[in-house]
Amino acid sequence: MPPGVTTALPDSPAHPTGRSAAVATLCTLEEHRFELHADETLFAYCDQCALPERERGFAHEIVFGCLRHKTWLEKLIARKSAVLIKDMDPGLRWILATAVFQMTFLERVPVFAAVNEAVALAAARGGRKWTGFANAVLRGLVREALLEQPRPGDGRLEDVYSHPAWLVARLVRQFGAERAAAILAWNNTRPGLYAYVTGPRDSAIYALTAAGVAGESAFGAKILQVLEPKEFLHSSCFAQGRLYVMDPWSVAVAQRVPVGPGCRVLDMCAAPGGKTIVMADRAEVSITACDHAAARLETLRGNIARCHARNVEVRAVDGRDASREFGQGAFDAVLLDAPCANTGVIRRKPEVRWRLRPDDIRRHAAAQKKLLSSAVACARAGGHVVYAVCSIMPEESTGVVDACVATGAAVCVEQWLTLPGAEGTDGGFCALLRTRG
């Protein structure tokens, strides 16, 4: 679960299935306003109810598919529902949505199976009233051939791509309708899985590619595309810390930090540790990796230990207090991968679109300005700071950097904005700053 967020998962059914796990997970996410991470919530529930391995992948596909197509699924349900979507019990709504998703997007699932299982779930959770309603809605949609996938260009963007209207309006205003539609379409595709190779690519790594477990990527020799996730995660190379699952955009951010032998580097918001591992792999540097939440620190330590990252000290420090903790100018380079609104990674985290509120972007930007000020104070005169966010909103990107430069404490050497899908990766913003001497 995300730091500071705890929740009680629903009781496990006597005979859990992928469908029941998906409905339970979606109900829990909505109950907590989608503040929880979808994958962590699902995995926790699957562990709690001892869901068979063969059902877990199915549950994952349903949960993420329903999050990506929520608005469209509800529009389909509304075609045969006498009850308004907004007035429907969330549990019943998600039972219907999971069934409609299967019938509309998963060709391998027989229609009768999706309907029957949904009706059974409705009976178990809501009794005869839910059973009759679910049966009437779903069979009516099938009988009248009302199920169809959204077609690009046919309807409002927020309906076709299932994003909040305010967020769609922001993207259109910022990037234009055509580019915004491309971003929204990218957000609804399944993300690929990539891994960073620590150390040299030896015979064991090549064996993974020869076996079809991993393959070459378009992002350089240090990044593999994972083709068979289960076999990959159970491989000896992964267990030995030779591989770290990581998006190519994040690898690129860590590679932009100017490091060399003997450099003192601060990773201010380091968890889960991928960028620390990349920097430690690049050169013989001394890295201080910080975070302040207990759960994130535990994850950070675990990943650094598994990947045998050298010369890394983990410290429990809030980034805003870093300059007071370590002293002014204590580091040659600082990496600040700041908490943000995640608007560049909605493809990978589909729950983000339902979590975000318009004020969140401004709130994150205010916090990011404080963190960047602290990062600049930690760098020596003439040292470097890399500021990164997996957001594409100007308030969190150029707005934060411009505010820092306006203080006279640093100059911006270079900056990069990557829009989701434009380079075959998720999106984000990165800037290289040099502190004034």
C-alpha positions in Angstrom: 0.0 0.0 0.0 1.2 3.6 -0.5 2.9 5.3 2.5 0.4 6.5 5.0 -2.5 4.6 3.6 -3.9 1.5 5.2 -7.1 -0.4 4.5 -8.9 -3.5 5.6 -9.4 -5.8 2.6 -12.8 -7.5 2.2 -13.4 -10.9 3.6 -12.3 -13.8 1.4 -15.0 -15.9 -0.2 -15.0 -19.6 0.4 -14.1 -20.3 -3.2 -12.3 -17.3 -4.6 -12.0 -16.7 -8.3 -10.2 -14.2 -10.5 -13.6 -12.5 -11.1 -14.4 -12.2 -7.4 -10.9 -11.0 -6.6 -11.2 -8.3 -9.4 -14.6 -7.1 -8.0 -13.3 -7.0 -4.5 -10.2 -5.1 -5.5 -12.1 -2.5 -7.6 -14.5 -1.9 -4.7 -11.7 -1.4 -2.3 -9.9 1.1 -4.7 -13.1 3.1 -5.2 -13.8 3.1 -1.4 -10.4 4.7 -0.9 -10.9 7.2 -3.8 -8.2 5.3 -5.8 -5.5 6.5 -3.4 -4.2 2.9 -3.2 -2.0 1.3 -5.9 -4.1 -1.1 -8.0 -1.5 -3.7 -8.3 -0.5 -3.8 -4.6 -4.2 -3.9 -3.6 -4.9 -6.8 -5.9 -1.8 -8.7 -4.9 -2.6 -8.3 -1.2 -6.2 -9.5 -1.7 -5.0 -12.5 -3.8 -2.5 -13.5 -1.1 -5.2 -13.1 1.6 -7.7 -15.4 -0.1 -5.0 -17.7 -1.4 -6.2 -17.2 -5.0 -4.7 -20.0 -7.3 -1.9 -18.8 -9.5 -3.8 -19.5 -12.7 -6.5 -17.0 -11.5 -4.2 -14.2 -10.6 -3.4 -13.1 -14.1 -7.0 -13.1 -15.0 -7.9 -11.0 -12.1 -5.1 -8.5 -13.0 -6.4 -8.3 -16.6 -9.9 -7.5 -15.4 -8.9 -4.9 -12.8 -6.6 -3.0 -15.1 -9.0 -3.3 -18.0 -11.9 -1.9 -16.0 -9.8 1.0 -14.7 -8.7 1.8 -18.3 -12.3 1.6 -19.7 -14.4 2.6 -16.7 -16.4 5.4 -18.4 -17.1 3.4 -21.5 -18.2 0.3 -19.6 -20.6 2.4 -17.5 -22.0 3.9 -20.7 -22.7 0.4 -22.0 -24.3 -0.6 -18.7 -26.5 2.5 -18.8 -28.0 1.4 -22.1 -30.0 -1.3 -20.3 -30.1 -0.1 -16.7 -33.2 1.6 -15.2 -31.0 2.8 -12.4 -28.6 5.7 -13.0 -24.9 4.8 -12.8 -24.4 7.4 -10.0 -27.2 5.8 -7.9 -26.0 2.2 -8.3 -24.4 0.4 -5.5 -20.6 0.3 -6.2 -20.4 -3.5 -5.7 -23.2 -4.1 -8.2 -21.8 -1.6 -10.6 -18.3 -3.3 -10.5 -19.9 -6.7 -11.0 -21.6 -5.5 -14.1 -18.5 -3.6 -15.3 -16.2 -6.6 -15.0 -18.7 -8.8 -16.9 -19.2 -6.1 -19.6 -15.4 -5.7 -19.9 -14.9 -9.5 -20.5 -17.7 -9.6 -23.1 -16.5 -6.5 -24.9 -12.7 -6.8 -24.8 -11.8 -10.4 -24.1 -12.6 -12.6 -27.0 -11.4 -15.7 -25.3 -14.0 -15.5 -22.6 -17.4 -17.1 -23.5 -20.3 -14.7 -23.1 -22.3 -17.1 -21.2 -19.5 -17.6 -18.7 -19.1 -13.9 -18.1 -22.9 -13.5 -17.6 -23.3 -16.5 -15.3 -20.4 -15.7 -13.1 -21.5 -12.1 -12.7 -25.0 -13.2 -11.8 -23.6 -15.6 -9.2 -21.4 -12.9 -7.7 -24.5 -10.6 -7.6 -26.4 -13.3 -5.8 -23.6 -13.8 -3.3 -23.1 -10.1 -2.5 -26.7 -8.7 -2.9 -29.2 -11.5 -2.9 -32.2 -11.9 -5.2 -32.6 -8.2 -5.9 -29.1 -7.9 -7.4 -29.4 -11.2 -9.1 -32.5 -10.2 -11.2 -31.1 -6.8 -12.0 -27.7 -8.1 -13.1 -29.3 -10.9 -15.2 -31.6 -8.4 -16.9 -29.0 -5.8 -17.7 -26.3 -8.3 -19.0 -28.6 -10.5 -21.0 -30.3 -7.5 -22.4 -27.0 -6.1 -23.7 -26.1 -9.4 -25.3 -29.6 -10.0 -26.8 -29.8 -6.6 -28.4 -26.1 -6.6 -29.5 -25.4 -3.4 -27.6 -21.8 -4.3 -26.6 -19.1 -2.6 -28.7 -15.6 -1.3 -28.2 -15.0 2.5 -28.4 -14.0 3.8 -31.7 -11.4 6.7 -31.9 -13.0 9.8 -33.3 -16.5 8.7 -32.6 -17.6 10.5 -29.5 -16.2 12.7 -26.8 -12.5 12.0 -25.9 -13.4 11.5 -22.2 -15.9 8.8 -23.2 -13.9 7.0 -25.9 -10.7 6.9 -23.8 -12.3 6.9 -20.3 -10.5 9.8 -18.6 -12.0 12.5 -16.4 -13.3 15.4 -18.5 -11.2 18.0 -16.6 -8.0 16.1 -17.4 -8.9 15.7 -21.0 -9.5 19.4 -21.2 -6.1 20.1 -19.7 -4.4 17.9 -22.2 -6.2 19.4 -25.1 -5.4 22.9 -23.9 -1.7 22.0 -23.4 -0.9 19.9 -26.4 -3.8 20.3 -28.9 -6.6 17.8 -29.7 -4.6 15.5 -31.9 -1.7 15.1 -29.5 -4.0 14.8 -26.6 -5.9 12.0 -28.3 -2.6 10.2 -28.9 -1.7 10.4 -25.2 -5.1 9.2 -24.1 -4.9 6.2 -26.6 -1.4 5.4 -25.3 -2.7 5.4 -21.7 -5.2 2.7 -22.6 -2.6 0.3 -24.0 -1.0 -2.5 -22.0 2.5 -1.5 -20.9 5.5 -3.5 -21.8 7.9 -4.8 -19.1 11.5 -3.9 -19.2 14.6 -4.6 -17.0 17.9 -2.9 -16.5 21.0 -5.1 -16.6 23.4 -4.5 -13.7 27.0 -5.2 -14.6 28.0 -6.7 -17.9 25.8 -8.9 -20.1 27.3 -12.3 -19.6 26.3 -15.8 -20.7 23.5 -16.1 -18.2 21.8 -12.9 -19.5 22.2 -14.2 -23.1 20.7 -17.5 -22.0 17.5 -15.6 -21.1 17.2 -14.0 -24.5 18.0 -17.3 -26.2 15.2 -19.0 -24.3 12.7 -16.2 -25.3 12.3 -15.1 -21.7 13.7 -11.7 -22.5 14.6 -9.9 -25.7 16.6 -7.0 -27.1 14.9 -3.5 -26.7 15.1 -0.3 -28.7 16.6 1.4 -25.6 20.2 0.1 -25.6 22.2 -2.9 -24.5 21.5 -2.3 -20.8 17.7 -2.6 -21.1 16.0 -5.9 -21.9 12.3 -6.3 -22.8 10.7 -8.9 -20.6 8.7 -11.4 -22.8 7.8 -14.1 -20.2 7.3 -12.3 -16.8 6.8 -15.4 -14.7 9.9 -17.2 -16.0 11.9 -13.9 -15.8 11.1 -13.2 -12.2 12.0 -16.8 -11.2 15.3 -16.8 -13.1 18.6 -17.1 -11.4 19.7 -13.8 -13.0 16.9 -11.9 -11.3 17.4 -13.6 -8.0 21.1 -12.8 -8.1 20.3 -9.1 -8.6 21.6 -9.0 -12.2 18.3 -7.5 -13.4 16.0 -4.8 -12.1 12.5 -4.2 -13.5 12.4 -0.6 -14.6 10.8 1.6 -17.3 13.3 2.9 -19.9 12.4 6.5 -19.2 13.4 6.1 -15.6 16.7 4.6 -16.6 17.4 7.6 -18.9 16.8 9.9 -16.0 19.4 8.2 -13.8 21.9 8.1 -16.7 21.6 11.9 -17.1 23.1 12.5 -13.6 26.7 13.6 -14.1 28.7 11.1 -12.1 32.3 9.9 -12.2 34.7 8.0 -10.0 34.8 9.4 -6.5 31.6 11.6 -6.9 29.4 12.1 -3.8 25.8 11.7 -5.0 22.5 12.3 -3.1 19.4 10.5 -4.3 16.8 12.5 -2.4 13.6 10.5 -2.9 15.2 7.2 -3.8 12.6 4.5 -3.1 12.1 2.0 -4.6 15.8 2.3 -5.6 16.0 1.8 -9.3 17.8 5.0 -10.1 20.2 4.5 -7.2 21.0 1.1 -8.7 21.6 2.5 -12.2 23.9 5.3 -10.8 25.9 2.8 -8.7 26.3 0.6 -11.8 27.7 3.4 -13.9 30.7 4.4 -11.8 32.5 4.1 -8.5 30.5 6.7 -6.7 29.5 7.3 -3.1 25.7 7.4 -3.0 23.4 8.5 -0.1 19.9 7.3 -0.8 17.1 8.8 1.2 13.4 8.4 1.8 11.3 9.0 4.9 8.4 6.5 4.9 9.2 3.3 6.7 7.6 1.0 4.1 9.5 2.8 1.3 12.8 2.5 3.2 12.3 -1.2 3.6 11.7 -1.6 -0.1 14.7 0.6 -0.9 17.0 -1.4 1.3 15.7 -4.7 -0.1 16.3 -3.7 -3.7 19.7 -2.3 -3.1 20.7 -5.4 -1.2 19.3 -7.7 -3.9 21.1 -5.9 -6.7 24.4 -5.6 -4.7 24.6 -1.8 -5.4 28.0 -0.7 -4.2 28.9 2.2 -1.9 25.2 3.1 -1.1 24.2 4.4 2.3 20.4 4.4 3.0 19.2 7.2 5.3 15.7 8.0 6.7 15.6 11.7 5.7 12.7 13.9 4.4 14.0 15.5 1.3 12.9 18.9 2.5 15.3 18.6 5.4 18.2 17.2 3.4 20.4 20.4 3.4 20.0 20.7 7.2 20.8 16.9 7.6 23.8 16.8 5.4 25.0 20.4 5.2 25.2 22.9 2.4 27.1 21.8 -0.6 27.8 18.3 0.7 27.4 16.6 -2.7 28.8 16.8 -6.2 25.5 15.8 -7.7 21.9 15.4 -6.5 19.0 13.5 -8.1 15.6 14.6 -7.2 12.9 12.3 -8.6 10.1 14.2 -7.0 6.6 12.9 -6.0 4.1 14.2 -8.5 0.7 13.8 -10.1 1.9 10.9 -12.3 0.2 12.3 -15.4 3.0 10.7 -17.6 2.5 7.2 -16.3 -1.3 6.7 -16.4 -0.8 3.7 -18.8 1.2 1.9 -16.1 -1.0 3.2 -13.3 -4.5 3.4 -14.6 -6.0 4.2 -11.2 -4.2 7.6 -11.3 -6.8 9.1 -13.7 -9.6 8.4 -11.2 -7.5 9.6 -8.2 -6.4 13.0 -9.5 -8.3 16.2 -8.7 -7.5 19.5 -10.5 -6.0 21.0 -7.3 -3.5 18.1 -6.9 -1.3 19.4 -9.7 -0.9 22.8 -8.0 -0.4 21.1 -4.6 2.4 18.9 -5.9 4.1 21.8 -7.6 4.3 23.7 -4.3 5.9 20.7 -2.6 8.3 20.2 -5.6 9.6 23.7 -5.4 10.6 23.2 -1.7 12.3 19.9 -2.6 14.2 21.4 -5.5 15.4 24.3 -3.3 16.7 21.8 -0.8 18.4 19.8 -3.6 20.2 22.8 -4.9 21.4 23.7 -1.4 22.8 20.2 -1.0 25.0 20.5 -4.2 28.4 22.1 -4.1 29.1 25.3 -6.0 29.3 24.3 -9.7 27.7 20.9 -8.9 24.7 19.5 -10.6 21.1 18.7 -9.8 18.8 16.5 -11.9 15.1 17.3 -11.3 12.6 14.7 -12.7 8.9 14.1 -12.4 6.8 11.5 -14.2 4.3 14.3 -14.9 3.8 16.2 -18.1 2.0 19.2 -16.6 3.9 22.6 -16.9 3.2 23.5 -13.2 5.3 20.5 -12.1 7.9 20.7 -14.8 9.1 23.9 -16.3 7.2 25.9 -13.7 9.2 24.4 -10.9 12.5 24.7 -12.7 11.8 28.3 -13.7 11.0 29.2 -10.1 14.3 27.8 -8.9 16.3 29.5 -11.7 14.6 32.8 -10.8 16.1 32.7 -7.3 19.6 32.8 -8.8 20.8 29.7 -7.1 21.1 27.6 -10.2 21.0 27.7 -14.0 19.2 25.2 -16.2 21.7 23.5 -18.5 19.2 21.3 -20.4 15.7 20.0 -20.1 13.6 17.2 -21.7 9.9 16.7 -21.9 8.8 13.2 -23.0 5.1 12.8 -23.9 3.5 9.4 -23.2 4.1 7.2 -26.2 6.1 9.7 -28.2 9.3 7.7 -27.8 7.8 4.3 -27.1 7.9 5.0 -23.3 5.8 6.5 -20.7 6.1 10.3 -20.2 7.8 12.7 -17.9 10.0 15.7 -17.5 13.7 16.0 -16.6 16.0 18.9 -16.2 19.8 19.3 -15.6 20.7 22.3 -13.4 24.1 23.6 -12.4 24.5 25.4 -9.1 26.1 28.8 -9.2 29.7 29.1 -8.0 
